[in-house]
Amino acid sequence: MIDLRSDTVTQPSDGMREAMARAEVGDDVYGEDPTVNRLQERAAELMGKECALFVPSGTMANLLAFLAQTRPGDSIILSESAHPFHYENANVAMIGGLLTRTIDDPLGKVTAEQVTEKMVQIDDPHCSQTTLAAIENTTNRGGGAYYGYEEVEAIGRVCHDRGLRLHCDGARIFNAAVAGNIDACYLARPCDTICFCLSKGLGAPVGSLLCGDRETIHRARRFRKMLGGGMRQAGILAAAGLYALEHHLDDVPEDHRRAGRFRRALEEAGVRFPLPSPTNIVYVEIPDADRAVSRLAECGVRVNPPRAGWLRVVFHRDISDEMLETAIEAFKQALGK
Ligand SMILES: Cc1ncc(COP(=O)(O)O)c(C=O)c1O
Protein backbone atom coordinates (compact mmCIF):
# COMPACT_ATOMS: atom_id res chain seq x y z
CA MET A 1 0.00 0.00 0.00
CA ILE A 2 1.10 3.56 -0.77
CA ASP A 3 -0.20 5.41 2.26
CA LEU A 4 -0.95 9.06 1.49
CA ARG A 5 -3.53 9.60 4.25
CA SER A 6 -1.21 11.61 6.48
CA ASP A 7 2.41 12.40 7.25
CA THR A 8 1.87 10.67 10.60
CA VAL A 9 2.00 7.18 9.04
CA THR A 10 5.79 7.01 8.66
CA GLN A 11 7.84 4.13 10.05
CA PRO A 12 10.95 4.90 12.13
CA SER A 13 14.08 4.55 9.99
CA ASP A 14 16.76 1.97 10.88
CA GLY A 15 19.09 4.65 12.21
CA MET A 16 16.28 6.04 14.34
CA ARG A 17 15.47 2.63 15.81
CA GLU A 18 19.14 2.16 16.65
CA ALA A 19 19.31 5.55 18.35
CA MET A 20 16.22 4.64 20.38
CA ALA A 21 17.72 1.34 21.47
CA ARG A 22 20.94 3.04 22.59
CA ALA A 23 19.27 5.98 24.40
CA GLU A 24 20.47 6.87 27.86
CA VAL A 25 17.37 7.28 30.02
CA GLY A 26 16.15 8.38 33.46
CA ASP A 27 12.87 9.37 35.12
CA ASP A 28 11.68 12.45 33.27
CA VAL A 29 9.03 13.35 35.84
CA TYR A 30 12.03 14.05 38.10
CA GLY A 31 13.67 15.89 35.16
CA GLU A 32 16.36 13.18 35.14
CA ASP A 33 16.19 11.82 31.63
CA PRO A 34 19.33 13.10 29.90
CA THR A 35 18.02 12.36 26.40
CA VAL A 36 14.74 14.20 27.01
CA ASN A 37 16.73 17.10 28.45
CA ARG A 38 18.94 17.19 25.38
CA LEU A 39 15.92 17.13 23.06
CA GLN A 40 14.25 19.95 24.98
CA GLU A 41 17.43 22.04 24.82
CA ARG A 42 17.76 21.39 21.09
CA ALA A 43 14.12 22.28 20.45
CA ALA A 44 14.40 25.52 22.42
CA GLU A 45 17.55 26.38 20.48
CA LEU A 46 15.91 25.66 17.11
CA MET A 47 12.92 27.86 17.98
CA GLY A 48 14.99 30.59 19.64
CA LYS A 49 13.13 30.20 22.95
CA GLU A 50 14.32 29.86 26.56
CA CYS A 51 12.84 26.44 27.24
CA ALA A 52 10.98 23.53 25.73
CA LEU A 53 8.84 20.69 27.05
CA PHE A 54 8.56 17.23 25.48
CA VAL A 55 4.93 16.10 25.31
CA PRO A 56 3.22 13.05 23.82
CA SER A 57 1.27 14.82 21.08
CA GLY A 58 0.52 18.01 19.19
CA THR A 59 -2.92 18.02 20.79
CA MET A 60 -1.41 18.12 24.27
CA ALA A 61 1.13 20.77 23.24
CA ASN A 62 -1.65 23.08 22.04
CA LEU A 63 -3.76 22.47 25.12
CA LEU A 64 -0.82 23.12 27.46
CA ALA A 65 -0.07 26.37 25.63
CA PHE A 66 -3.65 27.49 26.21
CA LEU A 67 -3.79 26.33 29.84
CA ALA A 68 -0.47 27.95 30.69
CA GLN A 69 -1.35 31.32 29.17
CA THR A 70 -5.05 31.83 29.92
CA ARG A 71 -7.55 31.43 32.76
CA PRO A 72 -10.91 29.65 32.61
CA GLY A 73 -13.53 32.06 31.28
CA ASP A 74 -11.08 33.83 28.96
CA SER A 75 -11.56 33.78 25.21
CA ILE A 76 -9.02 32.82 22.57
CA ILE A 77 -8.88 33.68 18.85
CA LEU A 78 -8.44 30.90 16.30
CA SER A 79 -9.11 30.26 12.65
CA GLU A 80 -12.33 28.33 12.12
CA SER A 81 -10.18 25.69 10.41
CA ALA A 82 -7.70 25.41 13.29
CA HIS A 83 -6.80 21.95 14.52
CA PRO A 84 -7.78 22.71 18.15
CA PHE A 85 -11.18 23.94 16.95
CA HIS A 86 -11.93 20.93 14.73
CA TYR A 87 -9.98 17.95 15.88
CA GLU A 88 -9.13 18.25 19.55
CA ASN A 89 -12.48 17.17 20.94
CA ALA A 90 -13.49 20.55 22.38
CA ASN A 91 -10.66 20.28 24.91
CA VAL A 92 -10.26 24.07 25.03
CA ALA A 93 -13.86 24.29 26.29
CA MET A 94 -13.90 21.17 28.41
CA ILE A 95 -10.50 21.38 30.07
CA GLY A 96 -9.47 24.99 29.52
CA GLY A 97 -12.90 26.53 30.18
CA LEU A 98 -12.20 28.79 27.21
CA LEU A 99 -14.46 30.49 24.71
CA THR A 100 -13.25 30.42 21.11
CA ARG A 101 -13.68 33.45 18.87
CA THR A 102 -13.13 32.08 15.38
CA ILE A 103 -12.13 33.67 12.09
CA ASP A 104 -13.32 32.15 8.83
CA ASP A 105 -10.69 31.75 6.13
CA PRO A 106 -10.48 28.96 3.53
CA LEU A 107 -6.72 28.64 3.98
CA GLY A 108 -6.94 28.52 7.77
CA LYS A 109 -4.86 31.70 7.97
CA VAL A 110 -5.76 34.83 9.87
CA THR A 111 -4.56 38.41 9.42
CA ALA A 112 -3.55 40.97 12.03
CA GLU A 113 -6.69 42.97 11.13
CA GLN A 114 -8.98 39.99 11.65
CA VAL A 115 -7.33 39.18 14.97
CA THR A 116 -7.76 42.78 16.10
CA GLU A 117 -11.45 42.75 15.15
CA LYS A 118 -12.04 39.65 17.28
CA MET A 119 -10.37 40.95 20.45
CA VAL A 120 -12.78 41.71 23.28
CA GLN A 121 -11.20 43.53 26.18
CA ILE A 122 -13.91 45.90 27.31
CA ASP A 123 -14.57 46.41 30.99
CA ASP A 124 -18.08 45.00 30.79
CA PRO A 125 -19.16 42.26 33.19
CA HIS A 126 -21.03 40.54 30.33
CA CYS A 127 -17.95 39.80 28.27
CA SER A 128 -15.24 37.18 28.31
CA GLN A 129 -11.84 38.83 27.96
CA THR A 130 -9.60 37.77 25.06
CA THR A 131 -6.15 36.86 26.30
CA LEU A 132 -4.61 34.75 23.53
CA ALA A 133 -4.60 34.25 19.77
CA ALA A 134 -3.31 31.15 18.00
CA ILE A 135 -2.13 30.62 14.46
CA GLU A 136 -1.38 27.36 12.63
CA ASN A 137 1.75 27.23 10.48
CA THR A 138 1.33 25.34 8.15
CA THR A 139 -2.42 24.93 8.09
CA ASN A 140 -3.78 21.41 7.95
CA ARG A 141 -7.31 22.11 6.66
CA GLY A 142 -6.00 24.98 4.54
CA GLY A 143 -3.98 22.70 2.24
CA GLY A 144 -0.65 23.30 3.94
CA ALA A 145 -0.80 27.09 3.50
CA TYR A 146 1.97 28.86 5.40
CA TYR A 147 2.60 32.22 7.04
CA GLY A 148 5.69 34.22 6.19
CA TYR A 149 7.65 36.19 8.78
CA GLU A 150 5.95 39.55 8.07
CA GLU A 151 2.48 38.06 8.53
CA VAL A 152 3.38 36.45 11.87
CA GLU A 153 5.19 39.58 12.99
CA ALA A 154 2.12 41.74 12.24
CA ILE A 155 -0.13 39.38 14.22
CA GLY A 156 2.37 39.30 17.09
CA ARG A 157 2.46 43.10 17.15
CA VAL A 158 -1.32 43.56 17.44
CA CYS A 159 -1.50 40.85 20.10
CA HIS A 160 1.29 42.27 22.21
CA ASP A 161 0.02 45.85 21.84
CA ARG A 162 -3.19 44.69 23.53
CA GLY A 163 -1.56 42.37 26.07
CA LEU A 164 -2.58 39.11 24.33
CA ARG A 165 -0.27 36.14 24.07
CA LEU A 166 0.35 34.56 20.67
CA HIS A 167 0.66 30.79 20.29
CA CYS A 168 1.74 29.06 17.08
CA ASP A 169 0.59 25.53 16.38
CA GLY A 170 3.67 24.72 14.35
CA ALA A 171 2.92 21.02 13.99
CA ARG A 172 4.51 21.43 10.52
CA ILE A 173 6.67 24.50 11.20
CA PHE A 174 9.61 23.04 9.26
CA ASN A 175 7.38 22.74 6.18
CA ALA A 176 6.56 26.44 6.59
CA ALA A 177 10.26 27.26 6.98
CA VAL A 178 11.17 25.33 3.83
CA ALA A 179 8.35 26.86 1.79
CA GLY A 180 9.16 30.38 2.97
CA ASN A 181 12.91 29.81 2.71
CA ILE A 182 13.45 31.04 6.24
CA ASP A 183 14.86 29.63 9.45
CA ALA A 184 12.06 28.30 11.69
CA CYS A 185 13.27 30.44 14.60
CA TYR A 186 12.21 33.61 12.72
CA LEU A 187 8.69 32.23 12.32
CA ALA A 188 8.71 31.50 16.06
CA ARG A 189 10.12 34.86 17.13
CA PRO A 190 6.86 36.90 17.21
CA CYS A 191 5.09 34.08 19.08
CA ASP A 192 5.17 33.66 22.86
CA THR A 193 4.86 29.90 22.47
CA ILE A 194 5.28 27.56 19.55
CA CYS A 195 4.89 23.81 19.34
CA PHE A 196 6.08 21.46 16.64
CA CYS A 197 5.56 17.75 16.00
CA LEU A 198 8.27 15.14 15.62
CA SER A 199 5.73 12.55 14.47
CA LYS A 200 4.71 14.20 11.18
CA GLY A 201 7.14 15.12 8.39
CA LEU A 202 10.14 14.36 10.61
CA GLY A 203 9.24 10.69 10.87
CA ALA A 204 9.54 10.04 14.62
CA PRO A 205 7.01 7.69 16.21
CA VAL A 206 5.82 10.00 19.00
CA GLY A 207 6.13 13.44 20.40
CA SER A 208 5.88 17.20 20.19
CA LEU A 209 7.77 20.05 21.78
CA LEU A 210 6.19 23.13 23.32
CA CYS A 211 8.68 26.01 23.37
CA GLY A 212 8.51 29.37 25.12
CA ASP A 213 9.77 31.39 28.08
CA ARG A 214 10.86 29.65 31.29
CA GLU A 215 7.83 30.65 33.35
CA THR A 216 5.27 29.56 30.76
CA ILE A 217 7.00 26.22 30.21
CA HIS A 218 7.16 25.70 33.96
CA ARG A 219 3.39 26.18 34.14
CA ALA A 220 2.91 23.91 31.13
CA ARG A 221 4.93 21.21 32.88
CA ARG A 222 2.52 21.25 35.84
CA PHE A 223 -0.45 20.95 33.47
CA ARG A 224 1.27 18.14 31.56
CA LYS A 225 1.47 16.16 34.81
CA MET A 226 -2.13 17.02 35.67
CA LEU A 227 -3.26 15.61 32.31
CA GLY A 228 -1.29 12.41 32.75
CA GLY A 229 1.38 13.37 30.26
CA GLY A 230 4.33 13.05 32.66
CA MET A 231 6.44 10.27 31.15
CA ARG A 232 9.16 8.27 32.85
CA GLN A 233 12.02 6.80 30.76
CA ALA A 234 10.88 8.89 27.81
CA GLY A 235 14.44 9.19 26.51
CA ILE A 236 13.73 6.24 24.23
CA LEU A 237 11.18 8.42 22.44
CA ALA A 238 13.24 11.59 22.74
CA ALA A 239 16.14 9.79 21.05
CA ALA A 240 13.94 9.31 17.99
CA GLY A 241 13.16 13.02 18.05
CA LEU A 242 16.81 14.03 18.33
CA TYR A 243 17.63 11.67 15.48
CA ALA A 244 14.85 13.17 13.36
CA LEU A 245 16.07 16.72 13.96
CA GLU A 246 19.60 15.72 13.05
CA HIS A 247 18.95 13.45 10.06
CA HIS A 248 15.45 13.99 8.66
CA LEU A 249 15.02 17.75 8.50
CA ASP A 250 16.86 17.93 5.20
CA ASP A 251 14.31 15.59 3.58
CA VAL A 252 11.35 17.94 4.11
CA PRO A 253 11.86 19.78 0.76
CA GLU A 254 11.55 16.43 -1.02
CA ASP A 255 7.98 16.07 0.25
CA HIS A 256 7.13 19.47 -1.23
CA ARG A 257 8.77 18.58 -4.52
CA ARG A 258 6.75 15.35 -4.75
CA ALA A 259 3.51 17.13 -3.83
CA GLY A 260 4.21 19.63 -6.62
CA ARG A 261 4.94 16.91 -9.17
CA PHE A 262 1.75 15.03 -8.14
CA ARG A 263 -0.39 18.13 -8.53
CA ARG A 264 1.08 19.17 -11.88
CA ALA A 265 0.72 15.67 -13.34
CA LEU A 266 -2.94 15.46 -12.34
CA GLU A 267 -3.68 19.04 -13.35
CA GLU A 268 -2.45 18.16 -16.83
CA ALA A 269 -4.86 15.21 -16.77
CA GLY A 270 -7.77 17.56 -15.96
CA VAL A 271 -8.10 16.95 -12.21
CA ARG A 272 -9.21 19.96 -10.16
CA PHE A 273 -7.81 21.24 -6.88
CA PRO A 274 -9.83 23.37 -4.45
CA LEU A 275 -6.85 25.02 -2.73
CA PRO A 276 -3.22 25.87 -3.51
CA SER A 277 -0.71 23.22 -2.36
CA PRO A 278 2.49 25.06 -1.37
CA THR A 279 3.88 22.40 0.98
CA ASN A 280 3.25 18.65 1.45
CA ILE A 281 -0.57 18.55 1.61
CA VAL A 282 -2.71 18.37 -1.55
CA TYR A 283 -6.51 18.51 -1.59
CA VAL A 284 -8.15 17.03 -4.68
CA GLU A 285 -11.67 17.92 -5.81
CA ILE A 286 -13.79 14.92 -6.75
CA PRO A 287 -17.60 14.62 -6.76
CA ASP A 288 -17.83 11.17 -5.17
CA ALA A 289 -14.92 11.15 -2.75
CA ASP A 290 -15.95 7.98 -0.89
CA ARG A 291 -16.09 5.98 -4.11
CA ALA A 292 -12.71 7.39 -5.17
CA VAL A 293 -11.20 6.30 -1.84
CA SER A 294 -12.37 2.71 -2.48
CA ARG A 295 -11.17 2.69 -6.09
CA LEU A 296 -7.78 4.08 -5.07
CA ALA A 297 -7.51 1.43 -2.35
CA GLU A 298 -8.10 -1.23 -5.02
CA CYS A 299 -5.11 0.29 -6.87
CA GLY A 300 -2.99 0.14 -3.70
CA VAL A 301 -3.24 3.80 -2.68
CA ARG A 302 -4.73 5.02 0.60
CA VAL A 303 -6.10 8.56 0.98
CA ASN A 304 -8.59 10.30 3.29
CA PRO A 305 -11.81 12.07 2.32
CA PRO A 306 -11.69 14.95 4.84
CA ARG A 307 -14.95 16.51 3.64
CA ALA A 308 -17.60 15.96 0.96
CA GLY A 309 -16.10 16.19 -2.53
CA TRP A 310 -12.47 16.37 -1.39
CA LEU A 311 -9.60 13.93 -1.03
CA ARG A 312 -6.56 14.70 1.08
CA VAL A 313 -3.16 13.53 -0.15
CA VAL A 314 -0.14 14.03 2.11
CA PHE A 315 3.48 13.47 1.12
CA HIS A 316 5.98 12.25 3.67
CA ARG A 317 9.40 10.65 3.98
CA ASP A 318 8.17 7.10 3.32
CA ILE A 319 6.99 8.01 -0.19
CA SER A 320 9.67 7.46 -2.84
CA ASP A 321 9.68 8.84 -6.41
CA GLU A 322 8.65 5.43 -7.66
CA MET A 323 5.67 5.32 -5.30
CA LEU A 324 4.76 8.85 -6.38
CA GLU A 325 4.60 7.82 -10.05
CA THR A 326 2.53 4.74 -9.15
CA ALA A 327 0.16 6.95 -7.16
CA ILE A 328 -0.24 9.38 -10.07
CA GLU A 329 -1.21 6.51 -12.40
CA ALA A 330 -3.59 5.10 -9.76
CA PHE A 331 -5.30 8.48 -9.43
CA LYS A 332 -5.69 8.81 -13.21
CA GLN A 333 -7.24 5.35 -13.33
CA ALA A 334 -9.46 5.80 -10.29
CA LEU A 335 -10.70 9.23 -11.40
CA GLY A 336 -11.17 8.09 -15.01
CA LYS A 337 -8.60 10.59 -16.42
C1 LIG B 1 -1.90 21.41 12.57
C2 LIG B 1 -1.99 20.31 13.56
N1 LIG B 1 -1.93 20.61 14.86
C3 LIG B 1 -1.99 19.65 15.80
C4 LIG B 1 -2.11 18.33 15.46
C5 LIG B 1 -2.24 17.29 16.54
O1 LIG B 1 -1.16 16.45 16.61
P1 LIG B 1 -1.30 15.01 17.33
O2 LIG B 1 -1.98 14.12 16.35
O3 LIG B 1 0.12 14.64 17.62
O4 LIG B 1 -2.11 15.21 18.56
C6 LIG B 1 -2.17 17.98 14.11
C7 LIG B 1 -2.31 16.56 13.72
O5 LIG B 1 -2.46 16.21 12.57
C8 LIG B 1 -2.12 19.00 13.13
O6 LIG B 1 -2.19 18.72 11.83
The ligand as an SDF file (V2000), in Angstrom:
LIG
                    3D

 16 16  0  0  0  0  0  0  0  0999 V2000
   -1.8960   21.4140   12.5690 C   0  0  0  0  0  0  0  0  0  0  0  0
   -1.9850   20.3120   13.5590 C   0  0  0  0  0  0  0  0  0  0  0  0
   -1.9350   20.6080   14.8630 N   0  0  0  0  0  0  0  0  0  0  0  0
   -1.9940   19.6530   15.8040 C   0  0  0  0  0  0  0  0  0  0  0  0
   -2.1130   18.3350   15.4560 C   0  0  0  0  0  0  0  0  0  0  0  0
   -2.2410   17.2950   16.5440 C   0  0  0  0  0  0  0  0  0  0  0  0
   -1.1570   16.4460   16.6070 O   0  0  0  0  0  0  0  0  0  0  0  0
   -1.3040   15.0090   17.3300 P   0  0  0  0  0  0  0  0  0  0  0  0
   -1.9800   14.1160   16.3540 O   0  0  0  0  0  0  0  0  0  0  0  0
    0.1190   14.6430   17.6220 O   0  0  0  0  0  0  0  0  0  0  0  0
   -2.1060   15.2130   18.5560 O   0  0  0  0  0  0  0  0  0  0  0  0
   -2.1750   17.9780   14.1130 C   0  0  0  0  0  0  0  0  0  0  0  0
   -2.3060   16.5620   13.7180 C   0  0  0  0  0  0  0  0  0  0  0  0
   -2.4600   16.2140   12.5740 O   0  0  0  0  0  0  0  0  0  0  0  0
   -2.1170   18.9960   13.1300 C   0  0  0  0  0  0  0  0  0  0  0  0
   -2.1900   18.7230   11.8310 O   0  0  0  0  0  0  0  0  0  0  0  0
  1  2  1  0
  2  3  1  0
  2 15  2  0
  3  4  2  0
  4  5  1  0
  5  6  1  0
  5 12  2  0
  6  7  1  0
  7  8  1  0
  8  9  2  0
  8 10  1  0
  8 11  1  0
 12 13  1  0
 12 15  1  0
 13 14  2  0
 15 16  1  0
M  END
$$$$
